[in-house]
Every structure is written in C-alpha cells, then in structure tokens.
Amino acid sequence: MRRRDILRGMGGAFCAAMLPFSAAAWRGNAHAQRAAAAGPRLASDAAMAAWRGRLESILAGKQLPIIDLQATYVSDRTDAAAHMKLMDREGVAQTAFAPAKAPDGSPSLELHRRHPAYFIPTTSSGEFPRWWKGPEKFVGVTARDLQSGNYVFMGEHEFRHYPSPEQAAEGRKDRDITVDITGPAGQALFALSAKTGVAFQIHYEIEDTLLPPLESMLERFPQAKVIWCHLGQVRYPQRARKNGPAYVAGLIRRFPGLHFDLAVPKASHVYKPSGVRASTLFLASGELDPNWRAVIEESPQRFLSSSDYRPDVASKYSETIARQRQILAALSEEARALVAYRNAWRLVTGTDWSA
C-alpha cells in the first residue's frame, strides 16, 4: 500500500486531534505488524529518478556521495543557490532541508520542486518556539503535511536541548528546553512514524535520567523510525555515566527502528557551559574512537552521515563534510556506502538502494 493511501485511511481526525496511539492494539494486530515491517514506498518515481541520477553522477566521478538528512532551512537566511554549489563541490547528493520559522513544511517542498535532484521534501524543523511552545499542535501540522503525500521525511524535534555552541557563547538560554518525550506530542509523533513509515529526528541530550523515557517510547512504538541525532555528543559527562558504545550497541539490538546520525563537532570542540570536549566519538588526537568504530561496523545499517547545517554555521559546511568523510574513511567499504547514502536512501524512499 502506498503511503498516501495509508494516510487517507487514517482520516482527518488523527491529524486534527492526534488521538493517543495504542501500542497494545498495534502488537495485537499481526497483519498491521507485517505490513509495517515491509514498509510503504515513500517517494514518487520522479523524485527517485532525480535523486538517483545525481547519486550515480557523483559515483561515476569516483566520489562517495553523501545524503545529508540533518539540515535546517531558514528562508530569509539560507542561500539555496550557494548551498547547491557547496553540495556539488563536496559530493553531497541530496539535502533534507527542514524549514524553521515557517508555519509548515512548504518551503522545503518548494525547494524540492525547483531543484528536485538536490533537495528532499521535509516537514518542519522543531528547533524554534512553534515546536516547544505547542508541540501537540506542531505534530498535527506535520500529520497534515504527510497526509498530502508530498513529504518523505520529518525534521528534527528537540525534546531535550541545551543552547547550541554559538548561543552559549552569547550567553543565551532560550534553547535550554524540555519537551516530555513520553507526553502527548511524543506519543503522537512516534505513532505518526509507525503508521506512515516516515522517519523523524530527535535532539535528545544524553543523560542517565533521560534514557529510560526514551527506551520506553522505543519499546511502545517498535515500528517508528527514529534518528537520534549527534551520536556520542555528551555536553555534561557527569550526567551521562551510562552512555557509551556498549550502551548504544544494546539499544540497536533491542530496537529495530532506531538510527543515529554522526553530526558531531570536531574532536577539539569544548562546550563552553560545561568546559568539556563534547564529542566522545573522537579520541583527543582527532581519530575516530575504535570502540565507536566497532559499533558502527557491527550494525552499519543504523548510522547516517549528516551535517547539522544551519545558517549560523554555513561558513563551516565544507569543514563539517570533511569531518564526515574522515569518519567514513575509517570504515570498511560496505559500511562506508551504507552510512554515506544507502541508509538515507532507504529511509526517504522506502526502498533499498540497488546499483
């Protein structure tokens, strides 16, 4: 069944009211489980042809293409033309630009319509007040966007977020936010992904007290496709004793829909409020930690290259992609292709990449 048909079958009541999802009912419906495991086809033939053509062009040039699923678009600040030139230079095939400071996902859809080979139509980014001040309403808008059949991916949702490095440097506290991941909005978002097969991203600071609620949601909604952004980024280590390669490997074994992206700062970056190096993915020397590399190699289908692009750091885009390529270079050939673009292809199209 195509995703558009699934969403039409859900009806407008879900989009408007976001009724709580019954995990027990889901588990009890064997037919629904089998259908979700197969997954719906998400993208149109035209979109897939455009994306495939650009991917194959980059591969023909003997460069490993990257599909960047974590990026934020602000219509009055993001220079799309300049960004496409950077994508050409850095071998980035597609970008999923999630719109911020917009009432819905339409700016991303318009980018895709103008430049179909470059951009993936993505629903709104939950990195601004419309999300954290009204998360249930926000998910309702996202549900309506998905019901149109025009979007194949959902943006980042900040459930626990500390100020970004640039905001911390300015002494800002407006992004020190918490949205209960087990609350009505969290339940509606996980249910929406489980019902539609469309993946979504979460920003969720790594802290011991926050891990059980996330695990409970992953257990309740096993069909949800969740991308936990910023693998191994720990801003307050004293609050994250449990996290590490062994913990993440355990999550991967337990939760089939859980993925991680590798959008992390450079090895030397110190998060100013805590005074510590935030990226545990790297050794102090700058090399990929062998323990993290082992986890990625063991389950390469669960990891994604990403930039965490936003207008404030546009000038560092090339440096960011270079860091992703540094991680990729440390992996085996098979893992490298999966992490760079094949996993992202599967998540946004609903089909496996075939050469």
RAVEN-V230466 format. One record per helix or strand of 2 or more residues. SS is the DSSP state (h for helix, s for strand). FROM is the first residue (numbers start at 1). TO is the last residue. If there is no record, write none. Layout:
[[SS/FROM/TO] [SS/FROM/TO]]
This chain:
[[h/3/10] [h/12/17] [h/23/28] [h/30/38] [h/45/60] [s/66/73] [h/80/90] [s/92/99] [h/106/114] [h/129/132] [h/135/147] [s/156/161] [h/165/169] [s/177/178] [h/184/196] [s/200/204] [h/208/220] [s/226/228] [h/237/239] [h/245/254] [s/258/261] [s/270/271] [s/276/277] [h/290/298] [h/300/302] [s/303/304] [h/311/329] [h/333/349]]
